[in-house]
Amino acid sequence: MCNILFAHPLYVSVTDVDIDAQRGNIMLSIRIYADDLETILHNKYNVDGWIGTAGEHRDSRRLLVEYVNERFSITVNNGERIDLVTDSMIITKEEEAMMWFYMKGVAKQPIRRIEIDNRLLTDFFSNQTNLLYISAGKNEKWEKLNRKKHKIEFSL
């Protein structure tokens, strides 16, 4: 196994959340460094293999979706937890490869309030920063989340 714990100096994810409050639709994209995800695969699931290569483990992507759903959640209105379904996962082939998760969920009623809990990678990197951008019509908000502050509430 290669030492992927210190592959880059920044530990950051970026999540964009687009909300159609009237229809209850939530679309999101999450960008995470691929080598950070490989750290998760190795340390949490004991799985090795470079994501996006011929050496990728057959369960890698399923385990990563499981991890994201475990560490990222959305609750609306009076406690309705939104089931997030993965539309697709794409890995960039840049120098510092990123994995993009495209997900969606639907609320049972129009959304008046949303709570997002983003603890992605904070279980492995103490200096992890999770940037969160929320857009709901003309309402926009961004927040910097981390190990200590991982929840945000937003009224529409």
Rosetta constraint file for C-alpha pairs under 8 A:
AtomPair CA 1 CA 48 HARMONIC 7.39 0.50
AtomPair CA 3 CA 7 HARMONIC 7.50 0.50
AtomPair CA 4 CA 35 HARMONIC 6.23 0.50
AtomPair CA 4 CA 36 HARMONIC 7.45 0.50
AtomPair CA 4 CA 38 HARMONIC 7.58 0.50
AtomPair CA 4 CA 39 HARMONIC 6.40 0.50
AtomPair CA 5 CA 36 HARMONIC 7.42 0.50
AtomPair CA 5 CA 39 HARMONIC 6.56 0.50
AtomPair CA 7 CA 35 HARMONIC 7.12 0.50
AtomPair CA 10 CA 128 HARMONIC 7.71 0.50
AtomPair CA 11 CA 36 HARMONIC 7.78 0.50
AtomPair CA 11 CA 125 HARMONIC 7.17 0.50
AtomPair CA 11 CA 127 HARMONIC 6.65 0.50
AtomPair CA 11 CA 128 HARMONIC 4.77 0.50
AtomPair CA 11 CA 129 HARMONIC 6.20 0.50
AtomPair CA 12 CA 32 HARMONIC 6.91 0.50
AtomPair CA 12 CA 33 HARMONIC 7.65 0.50
AtomPair CA 12 CA 128 HARMONIC 5.67 0.50
AtomPair CA 12 CA 129 HARMONIC 4.73 0.50
AtomPair CA 12 CA 130 HARMONIC 5.54 0.50
AtomPair CA 12 CA 131 HARMONIC 7.29 0.50
AtomPair CA 13 CA 30 HARMONIC 6.98 0.50
AtomPair CA 13 CA 31 HARMONIC 5.52 0.50
AtomPair CA 13 CA 32 HARMONIC 4.78 0.50
AtomPair CA 13 CA 33 HARMONIC 7.33 0.50
AtomPair CA 13 CA 120 HARMONIC 7.84 0.50
AtomPair CA 13 CA 129 HARMONIC 6.58 0.50
AtomPair CA 13 CA 130 HARMONIC 4.81 0.50
AtomPair CA 13 CA 131 HARMONIC 6.11 0.50
AtomPair CA 14 CA 30 HARMONIC 5.72 0.50
AtomPair CA 14 CA 31 HARMONIC 5.18 0.50
AtomPair CA 14 CA 32 HARMONIC 6.92 0.50
AtomPair CA 14 CA 130 HARMONIC 5.94 0.50
AtomPair CA 14 CA 131 HARMONIC 4.76 0.50
AtomPair CA 14 CA 132 HARMONIC 6.03 0.50
AtomPair CA 14 CA 133 HARMONIC 7.88 0.50
AtomPair CA 15 CA 28 HARMONIC 6.88 0.50
AtomPair CA 15 CA 29 HARMONIC 5.60 0.50
AtomPair CA 15 CA 30 HARMONIC 4.35 0.50
AtomPair CA 15 CA 31 HARMONIC 6.39 0.50
AtomPair CA 15 CA 130 HARMONIC 7.45 0.50
AtomPair CA 15 CA 131 HARMONIC 6.17 0.50
AtomPair CA 15 CA 132 HARMONIC 4.88 0.50
AtomPair CA 15 CA 133 HARMONIC 6.20 0.50
AtomPair CA 16 CA 28 HARMONIC 5.40 0.50
AtomPair CA 16 CA 29 HARMONIC 5.31 0.50
AtomPair CA 16 CA 30 HARMONIC 6.58 0.50
AtomPair CA 16 CA 132 HARMONIC 6.08 0.50
AtomPair CA 16 CA 133 HARMONIC 4.80 0.50
AtomPair CA 16 CA 134 HARMONIC 6.09 0.50
AtomPair CA 16 CA 135 HARMONIC 7.88 0.50
AtomPair CA 17 CA 26 HARMONIC 6.91 0.50
AtomPair CA 17 CA 27 HARMONIC 5.87 0.50
AtomPair CA 17 CA 28 HARMONIC 4.45 0.50
AtomPair CA 17 CA 29 HARMONIC 6.82 0.50
AtomPair CA 17 CA 132 HARMONIC 7.58 0.50
AtomPair CA 17 CA 133 HARMONIC 6.05 0.50
AtomPair CA 17 CA 134 HARMONIC 4.75 0.50
AtomPair CA 17 CA 135 HARMONIC 6.17 0.50
AtomPair CA 18 CA 26 HARMONIC 5.84 0.50
AtomPair CA 18 CA 27 HARMONIC 5.18 0.50
AtomPair CA 18 CA 28 HARMONIC 6.12 0.50
AtomPair CA 18 CA 134 HARMONIC 6.08 0.50
AtomPair CA 18 CA 135 HARMONIC 4.89 0.50
AtomPair CA 18 CA 136 HARMONIC 6.01 0.50
AtomPair CA 19 CA 24 HARMONIC 7.33 0.50
AtomPair CA 19 CA 25 HARMONIC 5.90 0.50
AtomPair CA 19 CA 26 HARMONIC 4.69 0.50
AtomPair CA 19 CA 27 HARMONIC 6.52 0.50
AtomPair CA 19 CA 134 HARMONIC 7.62 0.50
AtomPair CA 19 CA 135 HARMONIC 6.10 0.50
AtomPair CA 19 CA 136 HARMONIC 4.71 0.50
AtomPair CA 19 CA 137 HARMONIC 7.41 0.50
AtomPair CA 20 CA 24 HARMONIC 5.75 0.50
AtomPair CA 20 CA 25 HARMONIC 5.07 0.50
AtomPair CA 20 CA 26 HARMONIC 6.42 0.50
AtomPair CA 20 CA 136 HARMONIC 6.16 0.50
AtomPair CA 20 CA 137 HARMONIC 7.11 0.50
AtomPair CA 21 CA 25 HARMONIC 6.68 0.50
AtomPair CA 21 CA 110 HARMONIC 5.37 0.50
AtomPair CA 21 CA 111 HARMONIC 4.64 0.50
AtomPair CA 21 CA 112 HARMONIC 6.95 0.50
AtomPair CA 21 CA 136 HARMONIC 6.77 0.50
AtomPair CA 21 CA 156 HARMONIC 7.53 0.50
AtomPair CA 22 CA 109 HARMONIC 7.89 0.50
AtomPair CA 22 CA 110 HARMONIC 4.63 0.50
AtomPair CA 22 CA 111 HARMONIC 6.53 0.50
AtomPair CA 23 CA 107 HARMONIC 7.96 0.50
AtomPair CA 23 CA 109 HARMONIC 7.51 0.50
AtomPair CA 23 CA 110 HARMONIC 5.79 0.50
AtomPair CA 23 CA 111 HARMONIC 7.95 0.50
AtomPair CA 24 CA 106 HARMONIC 5.37 0.50
AtomPair CA 24 CA 107 HARMONIC 4.65 0.50
AtomPair CA 24 CA 108 HARMONIC 6.75 0.50
AtomPair CA 24 CA 109 HARMONIC 6.03 0.50
AtomPair CA 24 CA 110 HARMONIC 4.86 0.50
AtomPair CA 24 CA 111 HARMONIC 5.61 0.50
AtomPair CA 25 CA 104 HARMONIC 7.46 0.50
AtomPair CA 25 CA 105 HARMONIC 6.11 0.50
AtomPair CA 25 CA 106 HARMONIC 4.66 0.50
AtomPair CA 25 CA 107 HARMONIC 6.48 0.50
AtomPair CA 26 CA 104 HARMONIC 5.50 0.50
AtomPair CA 26 CA 105 HARMONIC 5.14 0.50
AtomPair CA 26 CA 106 HARMONIC 6.03 0.50
AtomPair CA 26 CA 107 HARMONIC 7.94 0.50
AtomPair CA 27 CA 102 HARMONIC 7.58 0.50
AtomPair CA 27 CA 103 HARMONIC 5.96 0.50
AtomPair CA 27 CA 104 HARMONIC 4.45 0.50
AtomPair CA 27 CA 105 HARMONIC 6.64 0.50
AtomPair CA 28 CA 102 HARMONIC 5.86 0.50
AtomPair CA 28 CA 103 HARMONIC 5.27 0.50
AtomPair CA 28 CA 104 HARMONIC 6.11 0.50
AtomPair CA 29 CA 100 HARMONIC 6.54 0.50
AtomPair CA 29 CA 101 HARMONIC 5.46 0.50
AtomPair CA 29 CA 102 HARMONIC 4.55 0.50
AtomPair CA 29 CA 103 HARMONIC 6.28 0.50
AtomPair CA 30 CA 99 HARMONIC 7.96 0.50
AtomPair CA 30 CA 100 HARMONIC 5.50 0.50
AtomPair CA 30 CA 101 HARMONIC 5.04 0.50
AtomPair CA 30 CA 102 HARMONIC 6.66 0.50
AtomPair CA 31 CA 98 HARMONIC 6.31 0.50
AtomPair CA 31 CA 99 HARMONIC 5.65 0.50
AtomPair CA 31 CA 100 HARMONIC 4.60 0.50
AtomPair CA 31 CA 101 HARMONIC 6.59 0.50
AtomPair CA 32 CA 36 HARMONIC 7.22 0.50
AtomPair CA 32 CA 37 HARMONIC 7.28 0.50
AtomPair CA 32 CA 98 HARMONIC 5.48 0.50
AtomPair CA 32 CA 99 HARMONIC 5.42 0.50
AtomPair CA 32 CA 100 HARMONIC 6.70 0.50
AtomPair CA 33 CA 37 HARMONIC 6.69 0.50
AtomPair CA 33 CA 96 HARMONIC 7.02 0.50
AtomPair CA 33 CA 97 HARMONIC 6.04 0.50
AtomPair CA 33 CA 98 HARMONIC 4.38 0.50
AtomPair CA 33 CA 99 HARMONIC 6.18 0.50
AtomPair CA 34 CA 38 HARMONIC 6.27 0.50
AtomPair CA 34 CA 51 HARMONIC 6.88 0.50
AtomPair CA 34 CA 91 HARMONIC 7.60 0.50
AtomPair CA 34 CA 96 HARMONIC 7.70 0.50
AtomPair CA 34 CA 97 HARMONIC 5.51 0.50
AtomPair CA 34 CA 98 HARMONIC 4.97 0.50
AtomPair CA 34 CA 99 HARMONIC 5.53 0.50
AtomPair CA 35 CA 39 HARMONIC 6.32 0.50
AtomPair CA 35 CA 97 HARMONIC 7.54 0.50
AtomPair CA 36 CA 40 HARMONIC 6.52 0.50
AtomPair CA 36 CA 121 HARMONIC 7.76 0.50
AtomPair CA 37 CA 41 HARMONIC 6.23 0.50
AtomPair CA 37 CA 64 HARMONIC 7.38 0.50
AtomPair CA 38 CA 42 HARMONIC 6.12 0.50
AtomPair CA 38 CA 48 HARMONIC 7.20 0.50
AtomPair CA 38 CA 49 HARMONIC 7.51 0.50
AtomPair CA 38 CA 50 HARMONIC 6.91 0.50
AtomPair CA 38 CA 51 HARMONIC 7.15 0.50
AtomPair CA 39 CA 43 HARMONIC 5.94 0.50
AtomPair CA 40 CA 44 HARMONIC 5.45 0.50
AtomPair CA 40 CA 45 HARMONIC 7.25 0.50
AtomPair CA 40 CA 121 HARMONIC 7.68 0.50
AtomPair CA 40 CA 124 HARMONIC 7.45 0.50
AtomPair CA 41 CA 45 HARMONIC 5.13 0.50
AtomPair CA 41 CA 46 HARMONIC 6.20 0.50
AtomPair CA 41 CA 47 HARMONIC 5.23 0.50
AtomPair CA 41 CA 48 HARMONIC 6.68 0.50
AtomPair CA 41 CA 60 HARMONIC 7.01 0.50
AtomPair CA 41 CA 63 HARMONIC 7.42 0.50
AtomPair CA 41 CA 64 HARMONIC 7.38 0.50
AtomPair CA 42 CA 46 HARMONIC 4.43 0.50
AtomPair CA 42 CA 47 HARMONIC 4.77 0.50
AtomPair CA 42 CA 48 HARMONIC 5.53 0.50
AtomPair CA 43 CA 47 HARMONIC 7.86 0.50
AtomPair CA 45 CA 63 HARMONIC 7.77 0.50
AtomPair CA 47 CA 57 HARMONIC 7.00 0.50
AtomPair CA 47 CA 60 HARMONIC 7.36 0.50
AtomPair CA 48 CA 56 HARMONIC 7.63 0.50
AtomPair CA 48 CA 57 HARMONIC 6.57 0.50
AtomPair CA 49 CA 55 HARMONIC 5.21 0.50
AtomPair CA 49 CA 56 HARMONIC 4.46 0.50
AtomPair CA 49 CA 57 HARMONIC 5.30 0.50
AtomPair CA 50 CA 54 HARMONIC 7.92 0.50
AtomPair CA 50 CA 55 HARMONIC 5.81 0.50
AtomPair CA 50 CA 56 HARMONIC 4.97 0.50
AtomPair CA 50 CA 57 HARMONIC 7.66 0.50
AtomPair CA 51 CA 55 HARMONIC 7.55 0.50
AtomPair CA 51 CA 56 HARMONIC 4.99 0.50
AtomPair CA 51 CA 57 HARMONIC 7.69 0.50
AtomPair CA 51 CA 60 HARMONIC 7.34 0.50
AtomPair CA 51 CA 91 HARMONIC 7.88 0.50
AtomPair CA 52 CA 56 HARMONIC 6.25 0.50
AtomPair CA 52 CA 91 HARMONIC 6.41 0.50
AtomPair CA 56 CA 60 HARMONIC 6.91 0.50
AtomPair CA 59 CA 63 HARMONIC 6.08 0.50
AtomPair CA 60 CA 64 HARMONIC 6.14 0.50
AtomPair CA 61 CA 65 HARMONIC 6.26 0.50
AtomPair CA 62 CA 66 HARMONIC 6.28 0.50
AtomPair CA 63 CA 67 HARMONIC 6.10 0.50
AtomPair CA 64 CA 68 HARMONIC 6.17 0.50
AtomPair CA 65 CA 69 HARMONIC 6.18 0.50
AtomPair CA 65 CA 86 HARMONIC 7.40 0.50
AtomPair CA 66 CA 70 HARMONIC 6.17 0.50
AtomPair CA 67 CA 71 HARMONIC 6.19 0.50
AtomPair CA 68 CA 72 HARMONIC 5.62 0.50
AtomPair CA 68 CA 120 HARMONIC 6.79 0.50
AtomPair CA 69 CA 73 HARMONIC 6.66 0.50
AtomPair CA 69 CA 84 HARMONIC 7.24 0.50
AtomPair CA 71 CA 117 HARMONIC 7.68 0.50
AtomPair CA 71 CA 118 HARMONIC 6.27 0.50
AtomPair CA 71 CA 119 HARMONIC 5.04 0.50
AtomPair CA 71 CA 120 HARMONIC 5.27 0.50
AtomPair CA 72 CA 116 HARMONIC 7.46 0.50
AtomPair CA 72 CA 117 HARMONIC 5.61 0.50
AtomPair CA 72 CA 118 HARMONIC 4.63 0.50
AtomPair CA 72 CA 119 HARMONIC 6.04 0.50
AtomPair CA 72 CA 120 HARMONIC 6.39 0.50
AtomPair CA 73 CA 81 HARMONIC 7.47 0.50
AtomPair CA 73 CA 82 HARMONIC 7.39 0.50
AtomPair CA 73 CA 116 HARMONIC 5.83 0.50
AtomPair CA 73 CA 117 HARMONIC 5.23 0.50
AtomPair CA 73 CA 118 HARMONIC 6.68 0.50
AtomPair CA 74 CA 81 HARMONIC 5.96 0.50
AtomPair CA 74 CA 82 HARMONIC 5.61 0.50
AtomPair CA 74 CA 114 HARMONIC 6.96 0.50
AtomPair CA 74 CA 115 HARMONIC 5.72 0.50
AtomPair CA 74 CA 116 HARMONIC 4.65 0.50
AtomPair CA 74 CA 117 HARMONIC 6.48 0.50
AtomPair CA 75 CA 79 HARMONIC 5.65 0.50
AtomPair CA 75 CA 80 HARMONIC 5.34 0.50
AtomPair CA 75 CA 81 HARMONIC 4.31 0.50
AtomPair CA 75 CA 82 HARMONIC 5.85 0.50
AtomPair CA 75 CA 114 HARMONIC 5.81 0.50
AtomPair CA 75 CA 115 HARMONIC 5.10 0.50
AtomPair CA 75 CA 116 HARMONIC 6.50 0.50
AtomPair CA 76 CA 80 HARMONIC 5.26 0.50
AtomPair CA 76 CA 81 HARMONIC 6.50 0.50
AtomPair CA 76 CA 82 HARMONIC 7.33 0.50
AtomPair CA 76 CA 107 HARMONIC 7.38 0.50
AtomPair CA 76 CA 111 HARMONIC 6.34 0.50
AtomPair CA 76 CA 112 HARMONIC 7.36 0.50
AtomPair CA 76 CA 113 HARMONIC 5.52 0.50
AtomPair CA 76 CA 114 HARMONIC 4.39 0.50
AtomPair CA 76 CA 115 HARMONIC 6.13 0.50
AtomPair CA 77 CA 111 HARMONIC 6.19 0.50
AtomPair CA 77 CA 112 HARMONIC 5.76 0.50
AtomPair CA 77 CA 113 HARMONIC 4.88 0.50
AtomPair CA 77 CA 114 HARMONIC 6.33 0.50
AtomPair CA 80 CA 107 HARMONIC 7.49 0.50
AtomPair CA 82 CA 105 HARMONIC 5.94 0.50
AtomPair CA 82 CA 106 HARMONIC 6.58 0.50
AtomPair CA 82 CA 107 HARMONIC 6.31 0.50
AtomPair CA 83 CA 105 HARMONIC 5.73 0.50
AtomPair CA 83 CA 106 HARMONIC 7.50 0.50
AtomPair CA 84 CA 103 HARMONIC 6.08 0.50
AtomPair CA 84 CA 104 HARMONIC 5.41 0.50
AtomPair CA 84 CA 105 HARMONIC 4.81 0.50
AtomPair CA 85 CA 103 HARMONIC 5.36 0.50
AtomPair CA 85 CA 104 HARMONIC 5.40 0.50
AtomPair CA 85 CA 105 HARMONIC 6.29 0.50
AtomPair CA 86 CA 101 HARMONIC 6.94 0.50
AtomPair CA 86 CA 102 HARMONIC 5.87 0.50
AtomPair CA 86 CA 103 HARMONIC 4.28 0.50
AtomPair CA 86 CA 104 HARMONIC 6.59 0.50
AtomPair CA 87 CA 101 HARMONIC 7.76 0.50
AtomPair CA 87 CA 102 HARMONIC 5.39 0.50
AtomPair CA 87 CA 103 HARMONIC 5.24 0.50
AtomPair CA 87 CA 104 HARMONIC 7.00 0.50
AtomPair CA 88 CA 101 HARMONIC 6.14 0.50
AtomPair CA 88 CA 102 HARMONIC 5.26 0.50
AtomPair CA 88 CA 103 HARMONIC 7.18 0.50
AtomPair CA 89 CA 99 HARMONIC 6.83 0.50
AtomPair CA 89 CA 100 HARMONIC 5.47 0.50
AtomPair CA 89 CA 101 HARMONIC 4.65 0.50
AtomPair CA 89 CA 102 HARMONIC 6.22 0.50
AtomPair CA 90 CA 99 HARMONIC 5.62 0.50
AtomPair CA 90 CA 100 HARMONIC 5.09 0.50
AtomPair CA 90 CA 101 HARMONIC 6.78 0.50
AtomPair CA 91 CA 97 HARMONIC 6.67 0.50
AtomPair CA 91 CA 98 HARMONIC 5.60 0.50
AtomPair CA 91 CA 99 HARMONIC 4.27 0.50
AtomPair CA 91 CA 100 HARMONIC 6.17 0.50
AtomPair CA 92 CA 97 HARMONIC 5.22 0.50
AtomPair CA 92 CA 98 HARMONIC 5.36 0.50
AtomPair CA 92 CA 99 HARMONIC 6.43 0.50
AtomPair CA 93 CA 97 HARMONIC 5.41 0.50
AtomPair CA 93 CA 98 HARMONIC 7.72 0.50
AtomPair CA 94 CA 98 HARMONIC 7.68 0.50
AtomPair CA 107 CA 111 HARMONIC 7.05 0.50
AtomPair CA 111 CA 156 HARMONIC 7.31 0.50
AtomPair CA 112 CA 155 HARMONIC 5.98 0.50
AtomPair CA 112 CA 156 HARMONIC 5.12 0.50
AtomPair CA 113 CA 153 HARMONIC 7.20 0.50
AtomPair CA 113 CA 154 HARMONIC 5.73 0.50
AtomPair CA 113 CA 155 HARMONIC 4.33 0.50
AtomPair CA 113 CA 156 HARMONIC 5.77 0.50
AtomPair CA 114 CA 153 HARMONIC 5.72 0.50
AtomPair CA 114 CA 154 HARMONIC 5.28 0.50
AtomPair CA 114 CA 155 HARMONIC 6.41 0.50
AtomPair CA 114 CA 156 HARMONIC 7.88 0.50
AtomPair CA 115 CA 151 HARMONIC 6.95 0.50
AtomPair CA 115 CA 152 HARMONIC 5.61 0.50
AtomPair CA 115 CA 153 HARMONIC 4.35 0.50
AtomPair CA 115 CA 154 HARMONIC 6.38 0.50
AtomPair CA 116 CA 151 HARMONIC 5.56 0.50
AtomPair CA 116 CA 152 HARMONIC 5.41 0.50
AtomPair CA 116 CA 153 HARMONIC 6.56 0.50
AtomPair CA 117 CA 150 HARMONIC 5.61 0.50
AtomPair CA 117 CA 151 HARMONIC 4.37 0.50
AtomPair CA 117 CA 152 HARMONIC 6.68 0.50
AtomPair CA 118 CA 130 HARMONIC 7.19 0.50
AtomPair CA 118 CA 145 HARMONIC 7.25 0.50
AtomPair CA 118 CA 150 HARMONIC 5.28 0.50
AtomPair CA 118 CA 151 HARMONIC 6.35 0.50
AtomPair CA 119 CA 123 HARMONIC 7.46 0.50
AtomPair CA 119 CA 130 HARMONIC 7.92 0.50
AtomPair CA 119 CA 146 HARMONIC 7.18 0.50
AtomPair CA 119 CA 147 HARMONIC 6.76 0.50
AtomPair CA 119 CA 150 HARMONIC 5.80 0.50
AtomPair CA 120 CA 130 HARMONIC 7.29 0.50
AtomPair CA 121 CA 125 HARMONIC 6.01 0.50
AtomPair CA 121 CA 128 HARMONIC 6.49 0.50
AtomPair CA 122 CA 126 HARMONIC 5.89 0.50
AtomPair CA 122 CA 127 HARMONIC 7.50 0.50
AtomPair CA 122 CA 128 HARMONIC 5.55 0.50
AtomPair CA 122 CA 146 HARMONIC 6.79 0.50
AtomPair CA 122 CA 147 HARMONIC 5.32 0.50
AtomPair CA 123 CA 147 HARMONIC 7.86 0.50
AtomPair CA 126 CA 147 HARMONIC 6.74 0.50
AtomPair CA 127 CA 146 HARMONIC 7.42 0.50
AtomPair CA 127 CA 147 HARMONIC 7.66 0.50
AtomPair CA 128 CA 146 HARMONIC 5.93 0.50
AtomPair CA 128 CA 147 HARMONIC 7.06 0.50
AtomPair CA 129 CA 144 HARMONIC 6.65 0.50
AtomPair CA 129 CA 145 HARMONIC 5.80 0.50
AtomPair CA 129 CA 146 HARMONIC 4.92 0.50
AtomPair CA 129 CA 147 HARMONIC 7.91 0.50
AtomPair CA 130 CA 144 HARMONIC 5.92 0.50
AtomPair CA 130 CA 145 HARMONIC 4.94 0.50
AtomPair CA 130 CA 146 HARMONIC 5.97 0.50
AtomPair CA 131 CA 142 HARMONIC 7.29 0.50
AtomPair CA 131 CA 143 HARMONIC 5.97 0.50
AtomPair CA 131 CA 144 HARMONIC 4.73 0.50
AtomPair CA 131 CA 145 HARMONIC 6.13 0.50
AtomPair CA 132 CA 142 HARMONIC 5.41 0.50
AtomPair CA 132 CA 143 HARMONIC 5.22 0.50
AtomPair CA 132 CA 144 HARMONIC 6.34 0.50
AtomPair CA 132 CA 145 HARMONIC 7.35 0.50
AtomPair CA 133 CA 140 HARMONIC 7.39 0.50
AtomPair CA 133 CA 141 HARMONIC 5.88 0.50
AtomPair CA 133 CA 142 HARMONIC 4.31 0.50
AtomPair CA 133 CA 143 HARMONIC 6.66 0.50
AtomPair CA 134 CA 140 HARMONIC 5.54 0.50
AtomPair CA 134 CA 141 HARMONIC 5.18 0.50
AtomPair CA 134 CA 142 HARMONIC 6.06 0.50
AtomPair CA 135 CA 139 HARMONIC 5.85 0.50
AtomPair CA 135 CA 140 HARMONIC 4.50 0.50
AtomPair CA 135 CA 141 HARMONIC 6.67 0.50
AtomPair CA 136 CA 140 HARMONIC 6.32 0.50
AtomPair CA 136 CA 156 HARMONIC 7.20 0.50
AtomPair CA 139 CA 156 HARMONIC 7.23 0.50
AtomPair CA 143 CA 152 HARMONIC 7.84 0.50
AtomPair CA 145 CA 149 HARMONIC 5.40 0.50
AtomPair CA 145 CA 150 HARMONIC 5.04 0.50
AtomPair CA 145 CA 151 HARMONIC 7.32 0.50
AtomPair CA 146 CA 150 HARMONIC 5.46 0.50
